[in-house]
Amino acid sequence: MLIQYGQALNAYLYDVFVAKFDFWLAFGLVAQLLFTARFLVQWISSERAGQSVVPIAFWFFSMGGGLMTLVYGIAKREPVIILSQALATIIYVRNIILIVRNRGQASKTVDR
């Protein structure tokens, strides 16, 4: 019985990761890697600062990974991915806009 489960798991993993490997699977995996990189960037930045911080790189990785995952969802016709990433990407872009705007205002304050 245990051998059957092992064989079934092996067949499943082969089907998912080998037999179905194509451009879109590779694209989706890269998108997820970018998305995951944002957590590493945030973690490293927080450890260096000794407190929780969210660097701008976090938002750029979020936007890049989110946009790529959105494209993947559209190509694969996955409504859950399309809806979640479309809304999330708007938030990522908005945060980048706010950060850039606030940095511009901070430099104006320093120059005066």
Biopython code that builds the backbone (N, CA, C, O; Angstrom):
import numpy as np
from Bio.PDB.StructureBuilder import StructureBuilder

atoms = [
    (1, "MET", "N", (0.820, -1.194, 0.000)),
    (1, "MET", "CA", (0.000, 0.000, 0.000)),
    (1, "MET", "C", (0.868, 1.264, 0.000)),
    (1, "MET", "O", (0.587, 2.205, -0.742)),
    (2, "LEU", "N", (1.901, 1.291, 0.812)),
    (2, "LEU", "CA", (2.793, 2.437, 0.867)),
    (2, "LEU", "C", (3.519, 2.618, -0.464)),
    (2, "LEU", "O", (3.761, 3.745, -0.896)),
    (3, "ILE", "N", (3.861, 1.514, -1.105)),
    (3, "ILE", "CA", (4.528, 1.582, -2.409)),
    (3, "ILE", "C", (3.591, 2.185, -3.446)),
    (3, "ILE", "O", (4.029, 2.953, -4.302)),
    (4, "GLN", "N", (2.315, 1.848, -3.380)),
    (4, "GLN", "CA", (1.345, 2.418, -4.318)),
    (4, "GLN", "C", (1.226, 3.927, -4.147)),
    (4, "GLN", "O", (1.144, 4.662, -5.130)),
    (5, "TYR", "N", (1.217, 4.386, -2.904)),
    (5, "TYR", "CA", (1.160, 5.832, -2.650)),
    (5, "TYR", "C", (2.408, 6.522, -3.188)),
    (5, "TYR", "O", (2.323, 7.601, -3.774)),
    (6, "GLY", "N", (3.557, 5.904, -2.988)),
    (6, "GLY", "CA", (4.801, 6.454, -3.506)),
    (6, "GLY", "C", (4.797, 6.525, -5.024)),
    (6, "GLY", "O", (5.248, 7.513, -5.604)),
    (7, "GLN", "N", (4.292, 5.485, -5.665)),
    (7, "GLN", "CA", (4.213, 5.474, -7.121)),
    (7, "GLN", "C", (3.222, 6.520, -7.625)),
    (7, "GLN", "O", (3.472, 7.190, -8.628)),
    (8, "ALA", "N", (2.102, 6.656, -6.927)),
    (8, "ALA", "CA", (1.099, 7.652, -7.322)),
    (8, "ALA", "C", (1.667, 9.064, -7.167)),
    (8, "ALA", "O", (1.448, 9.921, -8.024)),
    (9, "LEU", "N", (2.392, 9.302, -6.080)),
    (9, "LEU", "CA", (3.019, 10.607, -5.868)),
    (9, "LEU", "C", (4.062, 10.883, -6.951)),
    (9, "LEU", "O", (4.135, 11.991, -7.482)),
    (10, "ASN", "N", (4.862, 9.879, -7.274)),
    (10, "ASN", "CA", (5.873, 10.017, -8.319)),
    (10, "ASN", "C", (5.217, 10.339, -9.663)),
    (10, "ASN", "O", (5.700, 11.202, -10.396)),
    (11, "ALA", "N", (4.132, 9.657, -9.986)),
    (11, "ALA", "CA", (3.425, 9.910, -11.250)),
    (11, "ALA", "C", (2.840, 11.319, -11.269)),
    (11, "ALA", "O", (2.879, 12.000, -12.294)),
    (12, "TYR", "N", (2.303, 11.748, -10.143)),
    (12, "TYR", "CA", (1.731, 13.093, -10.042)),
    (12, "TYR", "C", (2.810, 14.150, -10.248)),
    (12, "TYR", "O", (2.638, 15.065, -11.054)),
    (13, "LEU", "N", (3.913, 14.031, -9.528)),
    (13, "LEU", "CA", (4.992, 15.008, -9.636)),
    (13, "LEU", "C", (5.582, 15.034, -11.038)),
    (13, "LEU", "O", (5.910, 16.103, -11.552)),
    (14, "TYR", "N", (5.721, 13.868, -11.661)),
    (14, "TYR", "CA", (6.217, 13.817, -13.032)),
    (14, "TYR", "C", (5.258, 14.546, -13.968)),
    (14, "TYR", "O", (5.683, 15.332, -14.814)),
    (15, "ASP", "N", (3.960, 14.280, -13.809)),
    (15, "ASP", "CA", (2.957, 14.912, -14.671)),
    (15, "ASP", "C", (2.958, 16.426, -14.508)),
    (15, "ASP", "O", (2.892, 17.157, -15.496)),
    (16, "VAL", "N", (3.033, 16.896, -13.285)),
    (16, "VAL", "CA", (2.951, 18.331, -13.016)),
    (16, "VAL", "C", (4.219, 19.077, -13.410)),
    (16, "VAL", "O", (4.141, 20.147, -14.014)),
    (17, "PHE", "N", (5.390, 18.529, -13.076)),
    (17, "PHE", "CA", (6.633, 19.282, -13.252)),
    (17, "PHE", "C", (7.456, 18.900, -14.483)),
    (17, "PHE", "O", (8.316, 19.676, -14.900)),
    (18, "VAL", "N", (7.219, 17.738, -15.068)),
    (18, "VAL", "CA", (8.026, 17.312, -16.212)),
    (18, "VAL", "C", (7.188, 17.236, -17.484)),
    (18, "VAL", "O", (7.515, 17.877, -18.483)),
    (19, "ALA", "N", (6.122, 16.464, -17.451)),
    (19, "ALA", "CA", (5.311, 16.252, -18.657)),
    (19, "ALA", "C", (4.654, 17.544, -19.134)),
    (19, "ALA", "O", (4.490, 17.747, -20.337)),
    (20, "LYS", "N", (4.283, 18.407, -18.214)),
    (20, "LYS", "CA", (3.599, 19.649, -18.579)),
    (20, "LYS", "C", (4.535, 20.848, -18.653)),
    (20, "LYS", "O", (4.072, 21.985, -18.737)),
    (21, "PHE", "N", (5.837, 20.611, -18.622)),
    (21, "PHE", "CA", (6.785, 21.722, -18.650)),
    (21, "PHE", "C", (6.747, 22.398, -20.017)),
    (21, "PHE", "O", (6.923, 21.756, -21.053)),
    (22, "ASP", "N", (6.514, 23.698, -19.993)),
    (22, "ASP", "CA", (6.507, 24.495, -21.213)),
    (22, "ASP", "C", (6.925, 25.915, -20.856)),
    (22, "ASP", "O", (7.303, 26.190, -19.717)),
    (23, "PHE", "N", (6.858, 26.806, -21.824)),
    (23, "PHE", "CA", (7.241, 28.200, -21.605)),
    (23, "PHE", "C", (6.463, 28.814, -20.451)),
    (23, "PHE", "O", (7.049, 29.484, -19.600)),
    (24, "TRP", "N", (5.146, 28.596, -20.406)),
    (24, "TRP", "CA", (4.316, 29.246, -19.396)),
    (24, "TRP", "C", (4.604, 28.733, -17.996)),
    (24, "TRP", "O", (4.516, 29.489, -17.029)),
    (25, "LEU", "N", (4.947, 27.457, -17.876)),
    (25, "LEU", "CA", (5.316, 26.941, -16.565)),
    (25, "LEU", "C", (6.623, 27.596, -16.103)),
    (25, "LEU", "O", (6.742, 28.001, -14.947)),
    (26, "ALA", "N", (7.593, 27.699, -17.002)),
    (26, "ALA", "CA", (8.854, 28.362, -16.664)),
    (26, "ALA", "C", (8.606, 29.831, -16.312)),
    (26, "ALA", "O", (9.175, 30.340, -15.346)),
    (27, "PHE", "N", (7.764, 30.512, -17.087)),
    (27, "PHE", "CA", (7.422, 31.914, -16.834)),
    (27, "PHE", "C", (6.772, 32.053, -15.457)),
    (27, "PHE", "O", (7.134, 32.942, -14.686)),
    (28, "GLY", "N", (5.832, 31.191, -15.152)),
    (28, "GLY", "CA", (5.152, 31.232, -13.856)),
    (28, "GLY", "C", (6.096, 30.969, -12.696)),
    (28, "GLY", "O", (5.972, 31.591, -11.641)),
    (29, "LEU", "N", (7.036, 30.057, -12.883)),
    (29, "LEU", "CA", (8.008, 29.778, -11.827)),
    (29, "LEU", "C", (8.929, 30.973, -11.594)),
    (29, "LEU", "O", (9.249, 31.288, -10.448)),
    (30, "VAL", "N", (9.356, 31.639, -12.657)),
    (30, "VAL", "CA", (10.185, 32.838, -12.516)),
    (30, "VAL", "C", (9.393, 33.937, -11.810)),
    (30, "VAL", "O", (9.929, 34.648, -10.961)),
    (31, "ALA", "N", (8.115, 34.072, -12.165)),
    (31, "ALA", "CA", (7.257, 35.067, -11.514)),
    (31, "ALA", "C", (7.180, 34.802, -10.010)),
    (31, "ALA", "O", (7.278, 35.732, -9.209)),
    (32, "GLN", "N", (7.009, 33.551, -9.632)),
    (32, "GLN", "CA", (6.936, 33.210, -8.214)),
    (32, "GLN", "C", (8.274, 33.435, -7.520)),
    (32, "GLN", "O", (8.306, 33.832, -6.355)),
    (33, "LEU", "N", (9.374, 33.187, -8.220)),
    (33, "LEU", "CA", (10.686, 33.452, -7.626)),
    (33, "LEU", "C", (10.873, 34.943, -7.350)),
    (33, "LEU", "O", (11.385, 35.321, -6.296)),
    (34, "LEU", "N", (10.461, 35.788, -8.294)),
    (34, "LEU", "CA", (10.530, 37.242, -8.078)),
    (34, "LEU", "C", (9.668, 37.638, -6.887)),
    (34, "LEU", "O", (10.076, 38.435, -6.042)),
    (35, "PHE", "N", (8.477, 37.072, -6.835)),
    (35, "PHE", "CA", (7.550, 37.394, -5.766)),
    (35, "PHE", "C", (8.121, 36.964, -4.414)),
    (35, "PHE", "O", (7.975, 37.673, -3.419)),
    (36, "THR", "N", (8.765, 35.809, -4.387)),
    (36, "THR", "CA", (9.368, 35.309, -3.151)),
    (36, "THR", "C", (10.581, 36.138, -2.751)),
    (36, "THR", "O", (10.850, 36.306, -1.561)),
    (37, "ALA", "N", (11.315, 36.659, -3.731)),
    (37, "ALA", "CA", (12.504, 37.465, -3.447)),
    (37, "ALA", "C", (12.159, 38.687, -2.606)),
    (37, "ALA", "O", (12.994, 39.167, -1.839)),
    (38, "ARG", "N", (10.942, 39.191, -2.743)),
    (38, "ARG", "CA", (10.568, 40.378, -1.972)),
    (38, "ARG", "C", (10.603, 40.099, -0.470)),
    (38, "ARG", "O", (10.955, 40.978, 0.316)),
    (39, "PHE", "N", (10.239, 38.881, -0.072)),
    (39, "PHE", "CA", (10.283, 38.537, 1.349)),
    (39, "PHE", "C", (11.718, 38.466, 1.843)),
    (39, "PHE", "O", (12.009, 38.883, 2.964)),
    (40, "LEU", "N", (12.618, 37.943, 1.018)),
    (40, "LEU", "CA", (14.022, 37.897, 1.405)),
    (40, "LEU", "C", (14.595, 39.298, 1.546)),
    (40, "LEU", "O", (15.330, 39.573, 2.494)),
    (41, "VAL", "N", (14.271, 40.182, 0.619)),
    (41, "VAL", "CA", (14.744, 41.569, 0.668)),
    (41, "VAL", "C", (14.230, 42.241, 1.933)),
    (41, "VAL", "O", (14.987, 42.927, 2.619)),
    (42, "GLN", "N", (12.973, 42.055, 2.244)),
    (42, "GLN", "CA", (12.384, 42.681, 3.431)),
    (42, "GLN", "C", (13.010, 42.113, 4.703)),
    (42, "GLN", "O", (13.303, 42.860, 5.637)),
    (43, "TRP", "N", (13.212, 40.821, 4.743)),
    (43, "TRP", "CA", (13.788, 40.164, 5.913)),
    (43, "TRP", "C", (15.216, 40.654, 6.151)),
    (43, "TRP", "O", (15.572, 41.010, 7.274)),
    (44, "ILE", "N", (16.028, 40.672, 5.105)),
    (44, "ILE", "CA", (17.419, 41.121, 5.233)),
    (44, "ILE", "C", (17.479, 42.585, 5.661)),
    (44, "ILE", "O", (18.270, 42.948, 6.531)),
    (45, "SER", "N", (16.644, 43.421, 5.050)),
    (45, "SER", "CA", (16.623, 44.845, 5.415)),
    (45, "SER", "C", (16.220, 45.033, 6.873)),
    (45, "SER", "O", (16.802, 45.857, 7.578)),
    (46, "SER", "N", (15.239, 44.281, 7.320)),
    (46, "SER", "CA", (14.788, 44.388, 8.713)),
    (46, "SER", "C", (15.855, 43.916, 9.682)),
    (46, "SER", "O", (16.060, 44.528, 10.730)),
    (47, "GLU", "N", (16.537, 42.831, 9.337)),
    (47, "GLU", "CA", (17.603, 42.330, 10.213)),
    (47, "GLU", "C", (18.727, 43.354, 10.321)),
    (47, "GLU", "O", (19.255, 43.577, 11.410)),
    (48, "ARG", "N", (19.094, 43.974, 9.213)),
    (48, "ARG", "CA", (20.169, 44.983, 9.233)),
    (48, "ARG", "C", (19.771, 46.204, 10.050)),
    (48, "ARG", "O", (20.595, 46.780, 10.760)),
    (49, "ALA", "N", (18.500, 46.596, 9.947)),
    (49, "ALA", "CA", (18.026, 47.788, 10.666)),
    (49, "ALA", "C", (17.688, 47.490, 12.124)),
    (49, "ALA", "O", (17.604, 48.405, 12.943)),
    (50, "GLY", "N", (17.497, 46.223, 12.445)),
    (50, "GLY", "CA", (17.122, 45.867, 13.805)),
    (50, "GLY", "C", (15.662, 46.164, 14.113)),
    (50, "GLY", "O", (15.251, 46.148, 15.274)),
    (51, "GLN", "N", (14.887, 46.432, 13.086)),
    (51, "GLN", "CA", (13.453, 46.678, 13.219)),
    (51, "GLN", "C", (12.779, 46.339, 11.894)),
    (51, "GLN", "O", (13.450, 46.173, 10.875)),
    (52, "SER", "N", (11.482, 46.238, 11.909)),
    (52, "SER", "CA", (10.755, 45.900, 10.685)),
    (52, "SER", "C", (10.747, 47.095, 9.734)),
    (52, "SER", "O", (10.261, 48.171, 10.083)),
    (53, "VAL", "N", (11.282, 46.902, 8.544)),
    (53, "VAL", "CA", (11.281, 47.935, 7.513)),
    (53, "VAL", "C", (10.824, 47.307, 6.193)),
    (53, "VAL", "O", (10.964, 46.103, 5.976)),
    (54, "VAL", "N", (10.283, 48.144, 5.333)),
    (54, "VAL", "CA", (9.864, 47.701, 4.013)),
    (54, "VAL", "C", (10.591, 48.569, 2.985)),
    (54, "VAL", "O", (10.170, 49.692, 2.708)),
    (55, "PRO", "N", (11.683, 48.047, 2.422)),
    (55, "PRO", "CA", (12.455, 48.835, 1.460)),
    (55, "PRO", "C", (11.714, 48.952, 0.126)),
    (55, "PRO", "O", (10.824, 48.151, -0.158)),
    (56, "ILE", "N", (12.074, 49.937, -0.688)),
    (56, "ILE", "CA", (11.429, 50.129, -1.978)),
    (56, "ILE", "C", (11.633, 48.909, -2.874)),
    (56, "ILE", "O", (10.783, 48.615, -3.714)),
    (57, "ALA", "N", (12.744, 48.199, -2.709)),
    (57, "ALA", "CA", (12.979, 46.988, -3.509)),
    (57, "ALA", "C", (11.862, 45.961, -3.287)),
    (57, "ALA", "O", (11.514, 45.213, -4.200)),
    (58, "PHE", "N", (11.304, 45.927, -2.071)),
    (58, "PHE", "CA", (10.184, 45.028, -1.783)),
    (58, "PHE", "C", (9.030, 45.305, -2.742)),
    (58, "PHE", "O", (8.420, 44.379, -3.275)),
    (59, "TRP", "N", (8.737, 46.583, -2.955)),
    (59, "TRP", "CA", (7.610, 46.946, -3.814)),
    (59, "TRP", "C", (7.919, 46.686, -5.282)),
    (59, "TRP", "O", (7.027, 46.325, -6.050)),
    (60, "PHE", "N", (9.182, 46.869, -5.680)),
    (60, "PHE", "CA", (9.535, 46.571, -7.071)),
    (60, "PHE", "C", (9.471, 45.070, -7.348)),
    (60, "PHE", "O", (8.992, 44.654, -8.403)),
    (61, "PHE", "N", (9.949, 44.260, -6.408)),
    (61, "PHE", "CA", (9.809, 42.809, -6.569)),
    (61, "PHE", "C", (8.338, 42.405, -6.552)),
    (61, "PHE", "O", (7.925, 41.521, -7.302)),
    (62, "SER", "N", (7.546, 43.055, -5.691)),
    (62, "SER", "CA", (6.106, 42.772, -5.649)),
    (62, "SER", "C", (5.460, 43.095, -6.991)),
    (62, "SER", "O", (4.687, 42.299, -7.523)),
    (63, "MET", "N", (5.780, 44.266, -7.533)),
    (63, "MET", "CA", (5.197, 44.684, -8.808)),
    (63, "MET", "C", (5.647, 43.756, -9.940)),
    (63, "MET", "O", (4.825, 43.318, -10.744)),
    (64, "GLY", "N", (6.937, 43.458, -10.004)),
    (64, "GLY", "CA", (7.442, 42.587, -11.067)),
    (64, "GLY", "C", (6.854, 41.195, -10.986)),
    (64, "GLY", "O", (6.366, 40.664, -11.984)),
    (65, "GLY", "N", (6.897, 40.602, -9.810)),
    (65, "GLY", "CA", (6.332, 39.265, -9.631)),
    (65, "GLY", "C", (4.833, 39.259, -9.832)),
    (65, "GLY", "O", (4.285, 38.321, -10.410)),
    (66, "GLY", "N", (4.157, 40.310, -9.356)),
    (66, "GLY", "CA", (2.701, 40.405, -9.512)),
    (66, "GLY", "C", (2.285, 40.543, -10.968)),
    (66, "GLY", "O", (1.343, 39.889, -11.415)),
    (67, "LEU", "N", (2.994, 41.402, -11.712)),
    (67, "LEU", "CA", (2.680, 41.574, -13.136)),
    (67, "LEU", "C", (2.940, 40.296, -13.922)),
    (67, "LEU", "O", (2.148, 39.916, -14.784)),
    (68, "MET", "N", (4.062, 39.633, -13.617)),
    (68, "MET", "CA", (4.354, 38.384, -14.318)),
    (68, "MET", "C", (3.328, 37.307, -13.973)),
    (68, "MET", "O", (2.917, 36.539, -14.844)),
    (69, "THR", "N", (2.916, 37.247, -12.720)),
    (69, "THR", "CA", (1.900, 36.275, -12.326)),
    (69, "THR", "C", (0.564, 36.614, -12.965)),
    (69, "THR", "O", (-0.194, 35.712, -13.322)),
    (70, "LEU", "N", (0.260, 37.904, -13.116)),
    (70, "LEU", "CA", (-0.960, 38.322, -13.814)),
    (70, "LEU", "C", (-0.927, 37.868, -15.275)),
    (70, "LEU", "O", (-1.912, 37.330, -15.779)),
    (71, "VAL", "N", (0.192, 38.080, -15.949)),
    (71, "VAL", "CA", (0.329, 37.640, -17.339)),
    (71, "VAL", "C", (0.165, 36.120, -17.423)),
    (71, "VAL", "O", (-0.499, 35.612, -18.326)),
    (72, "TYR", "N", (0.766, 35.406, -16.489)),
    (72, "TYR", "CA", (0.631, 33.946, -16.429)),
    (72, "TYR", "C", (-0.839, 33.545, -16.263)),
    (72, "TYR", "O", (-1.329, 32.655, -16.957)),
    (73, "GLY", "N", (-1.530, 34.209, -15.342)),
    (73, "GLY", "CA", (-2.944, 33.908, -15.112)),
    (73, "GLY", "C", (-3.797, 34.170, -16.340)),
    (73, "GLY", "O", (-4.715, 33.407, -16.641)),
    (74, "ILE", "N", (-3.491, 35.256, -17.053)),
    (74, "ILE", "CA", (-4.233, 35.567, -18.278)),
    (74, "ILE", "C", (-3.967, 34.506, -19.335)),
    (74, "ILE", "O", (-4.889, 34.034, -20.001)),
    (75, "ALA", "N", (-2.689, 34.130, -19.486)),
    (75, "ALA", "CA", (-2.329, 33.122, -20.496)),
    (75, "ALA", "C", (-2.950, 31.770, -20.179)),
    (75, "ALA", "O", (-3.357, 31.044, -21.085)),
    (76, "LYS", "N", (-3.023, 31.431, -18.905)),
    (76, "LYS", "CA", (-3.578, 30.135, -18.488)),
    (76, "LYS", "C", (-5.089, 30.195, -18.230)),
    (76, "LYS", "O", (-5.712, 29.182, -17.913)),
    (77, "ARG", "N", (-5.667, 31.395, -18.370)),
    (77, "ARG", "CA", (-7.109, 31.595, -18.155)),
    (77, "ARG", "C", (-7.543, 31.165, -16.757)),
    (77, "ARG", "O", (-8.497, 30.406, -16.587)),
    (78, "GLU", "N", (-6.818, 31.670, -15.764)),
    (78, "GLU", "CA", (-7.088, 31.358, -14.361)),
    (78, "GLU", "C", (-7.727, 32.578, -13.695)),
    (78, "GLU", "O", (-7.013, 33.512, -13.328)),
    (79, "PRO", "N", (-9.053, 32.594, -13.530)),
    (79, "PRO", "CA", (-9.730, 33.779, -12.996)),
    (79, "PRO", "C", (-9.290, 34.169, -11.588)),
    (79, "PRO", "O", (-9.250, 35.359, -11.275)),
    (80, "VAL", "N", (-8.961, 33.212, -10.736)),
    (80, "VAL", "CA", (-8.543, 33.536, -9.378)),
    (80, "VAL", "C", (-7.224, 34.306, -9.411)),
    (80, "VAL", "O", (-7.069, 35.306, -8.710)),
    (81, "ILE", "N", (-6.285, 33.847, -10.217)),
    (81, "ILE", "CA", (-4.997, 34.536, -10.334)),
    (81, "ILE", "C", (-5.189, 35.913, -10.963)),
    (81, "ILE", "O", (-4.607, 36.893, -10.499)),
    (82, "ILE", "N", (-5.999, 35.991, -12.011)),
    (82, "ILE", "CA", (-6.225, 37.266, -12.695)),
    (82, "ILE", "C", (-6.784, 38.304, -11.733)),
    (82, "ILE", "O", (-6.262, 39.415, -11.647)),
    (83, "LEU", "N", (-7.830, 37.955, -11.017)),
    (83, "LEU", "CA", (-8.452, 38.919, -10.099)),
    (83, "LEU", "C", (-7.522, 39.313, -8.964)),
    (83, "LEU", "O", (-7.389, 40.497, -8.654)),
    (84, "SER", "N", (-6.883, 38.339, -8.344)),
    (84, "SER", "CA", (-6.042, 38.671, -7.188)),
    (84, "SER", "C", (-4.825, 39.484, -7.597)),
    (84, "SER", "O", (-4.476, 40.447, -6.913)),
    (85, "GLN", "N", (-4.173, 39.126, -8.687)),
    (85, "GLN", "CA", (-2.970, 39.844, -9.085)),
    (85, "GLN", "C", (-3.267, 41.202, -9.708)),
    (85, "GLN", "O", (-2.472, 42.133, -9.571)),
    (86, "ALA", "N", (-4.391, 41.325, -10.385)),
    (86, "ALA", "CA", (-4.752, 42.629, -10.948)),
    (86, "ALA", "C", (-4.956, 43.645, -9.826)),
    (86, "ALA", "O", (-4.473, 44.774, -9.911)),
    (87, "LEU", "N", (-5.665, 43.248, -8.787)),
    (87, "LEU", "CA", (-5.905, 44.155, -7.662)),
    (87, "LEU", "C", (-4.626, 44.411, -6.866)),
    (87, "LEU", "O", (-4.350, 45.544, -6.470)),
    (88, "ALA", "N", (-3.850, 43.354, -6.635)),
    (88, "ALA", "CA", (-2.617, 43.511, -5.863)),
    (88, "ALA", "C", (-1.616, 44.405, -6.585)),
    (88, "ALA", "O", (-0.938, 45.216, -5.954)),
    (89, "THR", "N", (-1.522, 44.261, -7.899)),
    (89, "THR", "CA", (-0.566, 45.061, -8.664)),
    (89, "THR", "C", (-0.891, 46.545, -8.572)),
    (89, "THR", "O", (0.017, 47.376, -8.538)),
    (90, "ILE", "N", (-2.168, 46.885, -8.530)),
    (90, "ILE", "CA", (-2.570, 48.286, -8.346)),
    (90, "ILE", "C", (-2.018, 48.812, -7.023)),
    (90, "ILE", "O", (-1.537, 49.944, -6.958)),
    (91, "ILE", "N", (-2.084, 48.008, -5.984)),
    (91, "ILE", "CA", (-1.580, 48.408, -4.670)),
    (91, "ILE", "C", (-0.069, 48.578, -4.705)),
    (91, "ILE", "O", (0.462, 49.524, -4.123)),
    (92, "TYR", "N", (0.631, 47.664, -5.385)),
    (92, "TYR", "CA", (2.095, 47.762, -5.466)),
    (92, "TYR", "C", (2.511, 49.041, -6.193)),
    (92, "TYR", "O", (3.398, 49.764, -5.739)),
    (93, "VAL", "N", (1.866, 49.307, -7.315)),
    (93, "VAL", "CA", (2.185, 50.510, -8.089)),
    (93, "VAL", "C", (1.894, 51.756, -7.261)),
    (93, "VAL", "O", (2.683, 52.700, -7.260)),
    (94, "ARG", "N", (0.773, 51.762, -6.562)),
    (94, "ARG", "CA", (0.407, 52.919, -5.743)),
    (94, "ARG", "C", (1.437, 53.157, -4.643)),
    (94, "ARG", "O", (1.793, 54.304, -4.376)),
    (95, "ASN", "N", (1.915, 52.110, -4.010)),
    (95, "ASN", "CA", (2.935, 52.271, -2.971)),
    (95, "ASN", "C", (4.224, 52.841, -3.544)),
    (95, "ASN", "O", (4.858, 53.686, -2.914)),
    (96, "ILE", "N", (4.617, 52.393, -4.725)),
    (96, "ILE", "CA", (5.822, 52.946, -5.359)),
    (96, "ILE", "C", (5.625, 54.425, -5.662)),
    (96, "ILE", "O", (6.532, 55.226, -5.438)),
    (97, "ILE", "N", (4.451, 54.799, -6.167)),
    (97, "ILE", "CA", (4.155, 56.210, -6.448)),
    (97, "ILE", "C", (4.254, 57.038, -5.169)),
    (97, "ILE", "O", (4.851, 58.115, -5.173)),
    (98, "LEU", "N", (3.676, 56.546, -4.080)),
    (98, "LEU", "CA", (3.726, 57.273, -2.808)),
    (98, "LEU", "C", (5.164, 57.417, -2.307)),
    (98, "LEU", "O", (5.545, 58.478, -1.812)),
    (99, "ILE", "N", (5.952, 56.371, -2.432)),
    (99, "ILE", "CA", (7.345, 56.436, -1.972)),
    (99, "ILE", "C", (8.128, 57.453, -2.788)),
    (99, "ILE", "O", (8.857, 58.273, -2.230)),
    (100, "VAL", "N", (7.977, 57.402, -4.114)),
    (100, "VAL", "CA", (8.693, 58.340, -4.980)),
    (100, "VAL", "C", (8.243, 59.767, -4.695)),
    (100, "VAL", "O", (9.075, 60.671, -4.612)),
    (101, "ARG", "N", (6.944, 59.981, -4.543)),
    (101, "ARG", "CA", (6.427, 61.321, -4.251)),
    (101, "ARG", "C", (6.960, 61.833, -2.920)),
    (101, "ARG", "O", (7.364, 62.991, -2.820)),
    (102, "ASN", "N", (6.966, 60.987, -1.901)),
    (102, "ASN", "CA", (7.455, 61.408, -0.583)),
    (102, "ASN", "C", (8.953, 61.661, -0.585)),
    (102, "ASN", "O", (9.421, 62.554, 0.122)),
    (103, "ARG", "N", (9.708, 60.910, -1.351)),
    (103, "ARG", "CA", (11.155, 61.164, -1.456)),
    (103, "ARG", "C", (11.399, 62.497, -2.136)),
    (103, "ARG", "O", (12.305, 63.237, -1.751)),
    (104, "GLY", "N", (10.599, 62.810, -3.144)),
    (104, "GLY", "CA", (10.722, 64.101, -3.822)),
    (104, "GLY", "C", (10.416, 65.256, -2.897)),
    (104, "GLY", "O", (11.098, 66.280, -2.949)),
    (105, "GLN", "N", (9.405, 65.122, -2.048)),
    (105, "GLN", "CA", (9.047, 66.165, -1.093)),
    (105, "GLN", "C", (10.115, 66.292, -0.014)),
    (105, "GLN", "O", (10.405, 67.394, 0.449)),
    (106, "ALA", "N", (10.697, 65.169, 0.384)),
    (106, "ALA", "CA", (11.747, 65.199, 1.425)),
    (106, "ALA", "C", (12.974, 65.932, 0.901)),
    (106, "ALA", "O", (13.606, 66.687, 1.640)),
    (107, "SER", "N", (13.321, 65.715, -0.381)),
    (107, "SER", "CA", (14.490, 66.404, -0.919)),
    (107, "SER", "C", (14.223, 67.896, -1.071)),
    (107, "SER", "O", (15.149, 68.696, -0.935)),
    (108, "LYS", "N", (12.978, 68.294, -1.350)),
    (108, "LYS", "CA", (12.639, 69.719, -1.431)),
    (108, "LYS", "C", (12.774, 70.365, -0.061)),
    (108, "LYS", "O", (13.227, 71.505, 0.048)),
    (109, "THR", "N", (12.383, 69.646, 0.983)),
    (109, "THR", "CA", (12.476, 70.166, 2.332)),
    (109, "THR", "C", (13.937, 70.355, 2.734)),
    (109, "THR", "O", (14.282, 71.349, 3.373)),
    (110, "VAL", "N", (14.787, 69.416, 2.365)),
    (110, "VAL", "CA", (16.211, 69.501, 2.704)),
    (110, "VAL", "C", (16.869, 70.644, 1.959)),
    (110, "VAL", "O", (17.738, 71.318, 2.511)),
    (111, "ASP", "N", (16.472, 70.877, 0.707)),
    (111, "ASP", "CA", (17.093, 71.919, -0.117)),
    (111, "ASP", "C", (16.761, 73.323, 0.407)),
    (111, "ASP", "O", (17.538, 74.249, 0.176)),
    (112, "ARG", "N", (15.673, 73.503, 1.078)),
    (112, "ARG", "CA", (15.255, 74.841, 1.510)),
    (112, "ARG", "C", (16.040, 75.352, 2.664)),
    (112, "ARG", "O", (15.797, 76.464, 3.132)),
]
sb = StructureBuilder()
sb.init_structure("model")
sb.init_model(0)
sb.init_chain("A")
sb.init_seg("    ")
for serial, (resi, resn, name, xyz) in enumerate(atoms, 1):
    if name == "N":
        sb.init_residue(resn, " ", resi, " ")
    sb.init_atom(name, np.array(xyz, "f"), 0.0, 1.0, " ", f" {name:<3s}", serial, name[0])
structure = sb.get_structure()
